[in-house]
Amino acid sequence: MGDVVNLKRERKRVARAVREVAADANRARFGRPSADRRLDDARAELDQRRLDAHKRSE
């Protein structure tokens, strides 16, 4: 037979875990200097332009 679980406590534990995951995502997104974000954006733009340059025209 399973253990008795307090549902209120379990809901709070799950909600806390969900908030922690969201907080980690926000830390990764907003917790970097603007220079790093601009560098990543520039690299992504360059990669996209390189990819577009290799497309075949029909």
N, CA, C and O atoms as a GROMACS GRO file, in nm:
protein
  232
    1MET      N    1   0.084  -0.117   0.000
    1MET     CA    2   0.000   0.000   0.000
    1MET      C    3   0.089   0.124   0.000
    1MET      O    4   0.197   0.123   0.058
    2GLY      N    5   0.043   0.231  -0.065
    2GLY     CA    6   0.122   0.352  -0.078
    2GLY      C    7   0.123   0.436   0.048
    2GLY      O    8   0.046   0.413   0.141
    3ASP      N    9   0.211   0.533   0.050
    3ASP     CA   10   0.219   0.625   0.163
    3ASP      C   11   0.107   0.728   0.155
    3ASP      O   12   0.058   0.761   0.047
    4VAL      N   13   0.068   0.778   0.270
    4VAL     CA   14  -0.031   0.883   0.277
    4VAL      C   15   0.037   1.014   0.243
    4VAL      O   16   0.143   1.047   0.298
    5VAL      N   17  -0.025   1.090   0.152
    5VAL     CA   18   0.035   1.215   0.106
    5VAL      C   19  -0.062   1.329   0.134
    5VAL      O   20  -0.181   1.319   0.105
    6ASN      N   21  -0.011   1.436   0.190
    6ASN     CA   22  -0.090   1.555   0.213
    6ASN      C   23  -0.100   1.628   0.079
    6ASN      O   24  -0.001   1.679   0.027
    7LEU      N   25  -0.222   1.633   0.022
    7LEU     CA   26  -0.240   1.689  -0.112
    7LEU      C   27  -0.205   1.837  -0.119
    7LEU      O   28  -0.150   1.884  -0.218
    8LYS      N   29  -0.238   1.911  -0.015
    8LYS     CA   30  -0.207   2.053  -0.012
    8LYS      C   31  -0.056   2.076  -0.020
    8LYS      O   32  -0.008   2.162  -0.094
    9ARG      N   33   0.016   1.999   0.057
    9ARG     CA   34   0.162   2.010   0.057
    9ARG      C   35   0.221   1.966  -0.077
    9ARG      O   36   0.317   2.026  -0.126
   10GLU      N   37   0.163   1.863  -0.136
   10GLU     CA   38   0.212   1.814  -0.266
   10GLU      C   39   0.186   1.918  -0.376
   10GLU      O   40   0.272   1.940  -0.461
   11ARG      N   41   0.068   1.982  -0.375
   11ARG     CA   42   0.040   2.086  -0.474
   11ARG      C   43   0.138   2.201  -0.461
   11ARG      O   44   0.185   2.254  -0.561
   12LYS      N   45   0.167   2.239  -0.338
   12LYS     CA   46   0.263   2.348  -0.316
   12LYS      C   47   0.402   2.309  -0.366
   12LYS      O   48   0.473   2.392  -0.423
   13ARG      N   49   0.441   2.184  -0.345
   13ARG     CA   50   0.572   2.137  -0.389
   13ARG      C   51   0.581   2.141  -0.542
   13ARG      O   52   0.682   2.184  -0.597
   14VAL      N   53   0.475   2.097  -0.609
   14VAL     CA   54   0.474   2.097  -0.755
   14VAL      C   55   0.477   2.241  -0.808
   14VAL      O   56   0.549   2.272  -0.902
   15ALA      N   57   0.397   2.330  -0.746
   15ALA     CA   58   0.394   2.469  -0.790
   15ALA      C   59   0.531   2.534  -0.771
   15ALA      O   60   0.575   2.612  -0.855
   16ARG      N   61   0.597   2.502  -0.661
   16ARG     CA   62   0.731   2.556  -0.635
   16ARG      C   63   0.829   2.508  -0.742
   16ARG      O   64   0.914   2.585  -0.788
   17ALA      N   65   0.818   2.382  -0.782
   17ALA     CA   66   0.908   2.327  -0.884
   17ALA      C   67   0.883   2.396  -1.019
   17ALA      O   68   0.978   2.425  -1.092
   18VAL      N   69   0.757   2.421  -1.051
   18VAL     CA   70   0.725   2.488  -1.177
   18VAL      C   71   0.781   2.630  -1.177
   18VAL      O   72   0.838   2.675  -1.276
   19ARG      N   73   0.764   2.700  -1.066
   19ARG     CA   74   0.817   2.837  -1.057
   19ARG      C   75   0.969   2.837  -1.067
   19ARG      O   76   1.027   2.928  -1.125
   20GLU      N   77   1.034   2.736  -1.012
   20GLU     CA   78   1.180   2.728  -1.017
   20GLU      C   79   1.228   2.708  -1.160
   20GLU      O   80   1.329   2.766  -1.201
   21VAL      N   81   1.157   2.626  -1.236
   21VAL     CA   82   1.194   2.605  -1.377
   21VAL      C   83   1.180   2.736  -1.455
   21VAL      O   84   1.267   2.770  -1.535
   22ALA      N   85   1.071   2.808  -1.431
   22ALA     CA   86   1.051   2.936  -1.498
   22ALA      C   87   1.159   3.036  -1.457
   22ALA      O   88   1.207   3.113  -1.540
   23ALA      N   89   1.197   3.034  -1.331
   23ALA     CA   90   1.300   3.126  -1.283
   23ALA      C   91   1.434   3.093  -1.348
   23ALA      O   92   1.509   3.184  -1.384
   24ASP      N   93   1.465   2.965  -1.365
   24ASP     CA   94   1.590   2.927  -1.431
   24ASP      C   95   1.592   2.976  -1.576
   24ASP      O   96   1.695   3.024  -1.624
   25ALA      N   97   1.479   2.964  -1.644
   25ALA     CA   98   1.472   3.010  -1.783
   25ALA      C   99   1.491   3.161  -1.789
   25ALA      O  100   1.560   3.212  -1.877
   26ASN      N  101   1.430   3.234  -1.696
   26ASN     CA  102   1.445   3.379  -1.694
   26ASN      C  103   1.587   3.420  -1.660
   26ASN      O  104   1.638   3.518  -1.714
   27ARG      N  105   1.651   3.347  -1.571
   27ARG     CA  106   1.791   3.379  -1.538
   27ARG      C  107   1.880   3.362  -1.660
   27ARG      O  108   1.970   3.442  -1.684
   28ALA      N  109   1.853   3.257  -1.737
   28ALA     CA  110   1.933   3.233  -1.857
   28ALA      C  111   1.906   3.340  -1.961
   28ALA      O  112   1.996   3.380  -2.035
   29ARG      N  113   1.781   3.387  -1.968
   29ARG     CA  114   1.743   3.483  -2.070
   29ARG      C  115   1.784   3.625  -2.036
   29ARG      O  116   1.835   3.698  -2.122
   30PHE      N  117   1.762   3.665  -1.913
   30PHE     CA  118   1.782   3.805  -1.876
   30PHE      C  119   1.905   3.828  -1.789
   30PHE      O  120   1.941   3.943  -1.763
   31GLY      N  121   1.969   3.723  -1.744
   31GLY     CA  122   2.079   3.738  -1.651
   31GLY      C  123   2.215   3.756  -1.716
   31GLY      O  124   2.317   3.734  -1.651
   32ARG      N  125   2.217   3.794  -1.842
   32ARG     CA  126   2.344   3.811  -1.911
   32ARG      C  127   2.362   3.958  -1.949
   32ARG      O  128   2.264   4.030  -1.966
   33PRO      N  129   2.485   4.002  -1.962
   33PRO     CA  130   2.510   4.140  -2.005
   33PRO      C  131   2.456   4.163  -2.146
   33PRO      O  132   2.447   4.071  -2.227
   34SER      N  133   2.423   4.287  -2.173
   34SER     CA  134   2.366   4.319  -2.304
   34SER      C  135   2.466   4.294  -2.416
   34SER      O  136   2.426   4.262  -2.528
   35ALA      N  137   2.593   4.308  -2.389
   35ALA     CA  138   2.694   4.282  -2.492
   35ALA      C  139   2.691   4.135  -2.534
   35ALA      O  140   2.706   4.104  -2.653
   36ASP      N  141   2.672   4.046  -2.440
   36ASP     CA  142   2.664   3.903  -2.473
   36ASP      C  143   2.540   3.874  -2.556
   36ASP      O  144   2.546   3.796  -2.652
   37ARG      N  145   2.429   3.936  -2.520
   37ARG     CA  146   2.306   3.915  -2.597
   37ARG      C  147   2.320   3.969  -2.739
   37ARG      O  148   2.277   3.904  -2.834
   38ARG      N  149   2.381   4.086  -2.753
   38ARG     CA  150   2.402   4.142  -2.887
   38ARG      C  151   2.494   4.053  -2.970
   38ARG      O  152   2.472   4.034  -3.089
   39LEU      N  153   2.597   3.998  -2.906
   39LEU     CA  154   2.689   3.909  -2.976
   39LEU      C  155   2.616   3.784  -3.024
   39LEU      O  156   2.636   3.741  -3.138
   40ASP      N  157   2.532   3.726  -2.940
   40ASP     CA  158   2.454   3.608  -2.981
   40ASP      C  159   2.359   3.642  -3.095
   40ASP      O  160   2.344   3.564  -3.189
   41ASP      N  161   2.295   3.759  -3.088
   41ASP     CA  162   2.205   3.801  -3.195
   41ASP      C  163   2.282   3.820  -3.325
   41ASP      O  164   2.234   3.780  -3.431
   42ALA      N  165   2.399   3.880  -3.317
   42ALA     CA  166   2.480   3.902  -3.437
   42ALA      C  167   2.525   3.769  -3.498
   42ALA      O  168   2.525   3.753  -3.620
   43ARG      N  169   2.562   3.676  -3.413
   43ARG     CA  170   2.603   3.544  -3.463
   43ARG      C  171   2.486   3.472  -3.529
   43ARG      O  172   2.502   3.410  -3.634
   44ALA      N  173   2.369   3.480  -3.469
   44ALA     CA  174   2.251   3.417  -3.527
   44ALA      C  175   2.217   3.480  -3.662
   44ALA      O  176   2.183   3.409  -3.757
   45GLU      N  177   2.227   3.612  -3.670
   45GLU     CA  178   2.201   3.683  -3.796
   45GLU      C  179   2.300   3.640  -3.903
   45GLU      O  180   2.262   3.618  -4.018
   46LEU      N  181   2.428   3.628  -3.866
   46LEU     CA  182   2.531   3.587  -3.962
   46LEU      C  183   2.506   3.444  -4.009
   46LEU      O  184   2.520   3.414  -4.128
   47ASP      N  185   2.470   3.357  -3.918
   47ASP     CA  186   2.440   3.219  -3.956
   47ASP      C  187   2.322   3.213  -4.052
   47ASP      O  188   2.324   3.138  -4.149
   48GLN      N  189   2.220   3.293  -4.026
   48GLN     CA  190   2.103   3.295  -4.113
   48GLN      C  191   2.139   3.348  -4.251
   48GLN      O  192   2.093   3.295  -4.351
   49ARG      N  193   2.220   3.453  -4.258
   49ARG     CA  194   2.262   3.508  -4.387
   49ARG      C  195   2.345   3.407  -4.464
   49ARG      O  196   2.330   3.394  -4.586
   50ARG      N  197   2.433   3.336  -4.395
   50ARG     CA  198   2.515   3.234  -4.463
   50ARG      C  199   2.427   3.123  -4.518
   50ARG      O  200   2.448   3.075  -4.629
   51LEU      N  201   2.329   3.083  -4.440
   51LEU     CA  202   2.238   2.979  -4.485
   51LEU      C  203   2.157   3.026  -4.605
   51LEU      O  204   2.140   2.951  -4.702
   52ASP      N  205   2.108   3.148  -4.600
   52ASP     CA  206   2.032   3.203  -4.712
   52ASP      C  207   2.118   3.216  -4.837
   52ASP      O  208   2.068   3.202  -4.949
   53ALA      N  209   2.245   3.244  -4.820
   53ALA     CA  210   2.335   3.260  -4.935
   53ALA      C  211   2.356   3.128  -5.008
   53ALA      O  212   2.391   3.129  -5.126
   54HIS      N  213   2.338   3.017  -4.942
   54HIS     CA  214   2.360   2.887  -5.004
   54HIS      C  215   2.232   2.825  -5.062
   54HIS      O  216   2.234   2.713  -5.112
   55LYS      N  217   2.123   2.898  -5.053
   55LYS     CA  218   1.998   2.845  -5.107
   55LYS      C  219   2.003   2.847  -5.259
   55LYS      O  220   2.064   2.934  -5.321
   56ARG      N  221   1.940   2.749  -5.315
   56ARG     CA  222   1.933   2.741  -5.461
   56ARG      C  223   1.810   2.815  -5.508
   56ARG      O  224   1.703   2.802  -5.450
   57SER      N  225   1.826   2.894  -5.612
   57SER     CA  226   1.711   2.964  -5.669
   57SER      C  227   1.658   2.878  -5.784
   57SER      O  228   1.734   2.813  -5.856
   58GLU      N  229   1.529   2.879  -5.799
   58GLU     CA  230   1.469   2.794  -5.903
   58GLU      C  231   1.431   2.872  -6.024
   58GLU      O  232   1.379   2.815  -6.120
   0.00000   0.00000   0.00000
